[in-house]
Amino acid sequence: MVSSRRAALRGASPALLAGVKAALTVLSLALAGVLALLAAGSVRMARRVVTPAARLPDTRILALDTGAQTITLSRTPDTELPGRYGLFTTGSSSYVKLGSVLSEDETSVKRKLLTHIGSDASLAPDAAFSGWYYDRPEQLHLDFTPELIGSTIGPCPAWLFPAGDGETWVIQIHGRGTTRAECLRAVPVFHGLGVTSLIVSYRNDGEAPRSRSGTYTLGATEWRDVDAAVGFARRRGARRVILMGWSMGGAIALQLSLNSAHGDIIEGLILESPVVDWRVVLEFQARSLKVPTAVSGLAIEALQTEWASPLTRSGGAIPFDRLDMVARAAELRHPILILHSDDDGFVPSDSSHDLVTARPDLVELQVFEVARHTKLWNYDQERWSDTIRAWVTERGLAPS
């Protein structure tokens, strides 16, 4: 049979052979083009993951009533949420506080302004909705001092809110693409418990020093800067430390709990909307953005490969296996409280549920609904605060 095929090919006309060769060339070029597009897409996604993100507009200001002190925004899953929030703006104000929803329709949401806006105000239409609420430490009306934490990367700015006898501290770690102001919401509940709050920065977050690559390692190295903060707390008299991490700050807190040189004074972790397994998060976000599975898979593979780091600009391989805390659940040794919404919309709660299943002896999960990513305090401040108070008190971490 093989010889007959060869004979047929030998007998084929030159025109037919030329056509076959041309078709094969076109197919090869097309395949190369597809592979090139996949590779380019994966590199773009990989760079986006590790590059510190600028805050981008995600809603529009449709109307501003300075007489009634109301603002109308385009409707999104965030802007329609009940509760208190913030809005990053440009113009005569850079940040305003938002109150409850007053009215809504299919395309817009009118909210109460909790920051007074004068009649001569001028705000650009593009704005960014935020769960921060407080954007400066002075707004808490609590005594605080600015501090510098000496890390191997350089001095990292922090805010210190003293409380109680100074022996129990909570060290708060903000998430990806934000700064330490994200954590201010939690200070009052800890202050009321007599727990000192230290709100820290870490490499490449826009406040702390920049690393050589200037990119995130998703918790794999950032934990060292927070470990320096634990050492700072210890030198200032802390005998017990709680780590509280928001979003990527949760991934940092989990790495710190396993690797800290001061693990003997870490008493527990509180994680708000945490990243527990980066692969799950990145795959979820890729699906949300309608990125092909092949592209997201290649991006993750590139990020965890040393040879691809010059392309991804990650500064080195990202150790996704080391950052997968469900797989490493047996190594955990500190009690953990997780606060996570099943409607998070950015960091899915699946891995938080999986971590409870893997370590029910250590991990407690409080599931919220409707509230979105790192907006649980905003959505239900009473439940959020009561849950933290109860967990801290039950473990004897609140000074008597």
N, C-alpha and C positions, 0 to 999 in steps of 0.2 A: 504494500500500500504506500509506504514512504517513497519507494522508487518511482511509483506511478505519479505521485504528487510532484516529485522533482522533475520528472519528464514533462509534466503539464506546464510547470513553470518555465522550463527550458523552451517549451514550444509557444509560450505566451508571446504576444506581440510586444515590441518595445514600448508602444504607447500605453498598454495595460500596465506593464511594469513601472513605467514612469508615474502612472496614476496612483498605483499602490504606494510607491515611495513618497509621493506628495501627500497622500492621505496620512501615512504614518508620521511624516514630518509635522503636519498640522496637528495631529493628535498629541504628539510629543510636546509641541509648543503650547497647546492648550493646557495639557497637564502641568507643564512647568509654570504656566501663568496662574493656574489655580493654586498650586503649591506656594508660589510667590505671594499671592494675595493672602493665603492663610498665614504664612510666616509674618508678613507685614502686620496683619491684624493682631496676631498674637503678641508681637513685640509692642505694639501700641497699647494693648491691654495690660501687659506686664509692667510697662513704664508707668501707666496710670495708677496701678496698685501701689507702687512704692514711692511715687512722687508726692510730696506734701501738697495737698490740694488747696487751691484758693477758693474762697467762698463764692459761689455762683448764684445769681438770681434764680429763684424757683417760683416766684409769684409776681403779680403786678398790682400796683396801687391804682385802683379804678376811680376812687373818689376820696376826698378828705374834707370833712366838715369840722372846721375849727370851732364853730359855735357850739355844736352838740358834742364835740370831742369824740368823733367816731371816724373810722377808716374803713373803706370798702376794698377788699382784695379779691383777686381772681380765685375761684374755688379750686382747691386741691385736697388730697387726702389729709394734709397737715393743717391747712388754714381753716378747715371746717371743724377741727377738734374743739370740744369744750375745754375750758380751763384758762390759765394765764400763760402767756408766751412772750416772745420778743420778736422784733422785726429789724433786720439790718437794712438801712436805707442810705441814700446819698442826697445831699442837698443841705438844707438848714439843720437837719438832724442826721446823725449816723446810726442811731439805735433808738427805738421806742418800745415801750412795754404795751402789750395788748391784753385786754380783758375779755369778758365773755362775748359769745356770739349773740348779736341782737336780732339779726334777720339774715336770711339766706335764700338763694334761688339756685337754679341749675348751674349758673356760671359764676356767681359771686357770693361773698360772705361779708356782712357788715359786723365789725367788732367795736367794742368800747376801747378808747385810748386811755391807758393808765399813765402815760407820760403826757404832760400838757404841751400842746402844740399851739403856738401863737398864730394870730390871724395873718401875719406876714410870712408864714412858713412856706417853703417851696421844697417839695420832695420829688425826686425822679421816679418815674413809674416802676422801674425794675427794683425788686426788693427780695430779701431772703428771709424766710420764716425760720424761727429759732426756738429751741426749748430752753435756752439759757435763762431767760427772764432777767436775772441780775447780770450786768456786764462789768461791774466794778466792785471791788471789795467794800468801798465806803458805803454802798447802798444797803449793806446789812446792819449798819449802825452798831457794830461790835468792834471792840478793840482788836487791832491786828498790827503786825509789823511786816515789812518786806524783808525777805531773807535771800541769801545766796547759798546754794548747796554746792559744795566742792566735789564735782564728779571728775572722772578721768577725761571727759570731753571738755571740761571747763566749768565755770560757775553757772549754775542753773537757777534762775529766779524762782522764788516761792513766796507764798503768803502764809503767815503763821497767826492763827486765832487761838490764843491761850484760853483754857477753861479748866475748871475743877482744880485738883491738886497737882496737875501736870504730869501724872504718872501713866495715864492712858491717852494714847494719841490715835487719830485716824489719819492716814496718809492717802490723799485723794489723787487719782491719776486720770487725766482727761483722755479723750478718744482721738481717733485719726482725723486730721484736717481741722481740729479745733485747738483752743488754748485752755489754760487752767480756769478761766472764767466759767467754763462749762460746769465746774464742780461747786460753785458758790451756793447753789440751791440747797446743798446738803449740810452746810455749815450750821444753820440754826438748830437742826434736830440733834446734832452731836453736841453743840454748845449747851443745849438744855440738859443733856445727860452728864455734863461735866467732863466731856472728852475734848481734848485739844485737837484742832484741825490744822494739818499742814497740806497746802495745796501746791503741787509741784509741777515743774515743766521738765521736758526731756529732749534729747537731741533731735534737731531738725523740725521742731514744732513751731518755729518762728519766734520763740522767746529764748529758748536755751541755745547754746552754741551749735553750730553746724558740724556734722561729721565730714570726713573726707569726701564721701559720695554724695552727701546731702539728701539721702533718701531714707525712707523707713525700712526697718527689717521686721516689721509687724510684731514686735515684742521680743525678738531674739537677742537684741542688744540693748534696747531701750530700758530694760529692767535694771541694768547696771546703774543708770542714773538715779532710779528710784531707790535702789539699794543704798546709794550714798545718802539719800534722804532718811532712810531708816537709821543709818549710822548717826546722822545729824540729830535725829530725835533722841536716840540713846544717850548721846553726849549732853543733851539738854534735860535729861532726867526721865525720859520715857522708860517705863518698865514693861508696858504692854502696848502692842501696835496692832491696829486693824488696817488692812489694806482695802481701799475702795476704788474699783476700776470701772470706768464708763466706756462701753463699746470696746475699741482696741485697748483702752486702759485695762479692761478685764483680762485680755490676753497677757498684758504686761504684768498685772498682779499675779496671775497664775504662774508665769515663769519665775517671778520673784519668789513666790512661796516655795518653789522647788529648789532654787539656786542661791538664795540669800545667805550671806555670811552672818546675818543676824536672825536666822530662822527661829532661834530660841525665844525671842520676844514677840514674834508674830503669833497673834492669838486667833486670827480668823480673817476671812475675806468677805466683802460685800460687793457683788457684781451687778451692775445696772446695764441691761441690754448687752451682755458681753459677747465677744468673739471667743468661742471655745474651740472651734476647729475652722481654720482659715479656708480650707478647701470647700467646705460646705457653703461658707459665706460667698466666696468668689464665684462658685458655680451658680448660686442663687441670683447674685447680681448680674451675671452674664445672661441668664434666662430672662431676667426683668428687662434688660436692655436689648433682648433679641439677638444676642451674640451667638453665632453658631457654636455648638458643643466642641467641634474640632478646634476652633480658635481658642476658646477658654482652656481647653485641655492642654494645647500647646503652650499657652501663656503660663500656666501653672508649672508645666514641665521646664520651661525656660527659666523661670524664677528659682527653681530648686536645683539648677545645674550651674556649676561654677563657670564652665566655658562660655555660657551665654550671658554672663553678667555684664560684659562690655556692651552688649546689645540692649539689655534691659536697664542698664545703668543702676543696678541694685547694689553694686559694690561688693558682691559676693553671693553665694548661694543662700536662698531662704530655706531654713530647715523645717519644712512643713510637717514632717513626722514629729519633730520635737515640739512643735506648736499645737499638735493634735492632743488636747487634754482628755478627750474621751478614751483614746487609745492608751493614754498614760494615767488613767484614773486610779490605778492601783498605787501609784506613787504619791498621791495626795495625802497630806497629813494634818491639814488645818480645816476647821469647820468653815463651810461656805454657805452664804445666803445669796441666792440669785433672784433678781427682780427682772422679769422679762415679759414682754407682751407677745401673745401669739399673732398679733396684727402688726408686728414690728415694721415690716415693709422694707428693711434694709439689711439687718442681721437676723436671719430666721432663728426662731427659738428651738429648732429641732435638736441642736447639740446641747442646749441647756437641759432639755428633757432627757437626752441620752446620758448626760453626766449624773443626773439624779438616779437614773436606773442603774448606772454602773456603781455609784457610791452612795446609796441611801443612808448609810451610817454617818456621812459627813455633810452631804449636800441637801439643802432645803431650797425648793423652788416656789416662789410666789408668782403665779401666772396672772397677768393682766390681759384684758381684751380692749379693743378699740384704740387704746393708747399706742402711739407709734414710737419709732426708735429714739431712745433716751428722753422720752417725754412722759414718763410715768408719773413723776412728781407733778408736772403741769396738769395732767389729766385727773389725777386723784391724789392730791397732796396728803390728805388725811390718812388714807390707807397706806400709802408709801411710807410716811413718817412713822405711823403706828407699828408697821412691820419691822422697821429698823430698830425702833425703841425696844420692842419686845425681844428681838433677837440679841441685841447687845445686853439687855438686862438679864435675860435668862442665862447668859454665859458669865455673869458676874463681872462684866467689863465696864459697867457704869459705876463711877466712884460713889460710895455710900454716903 
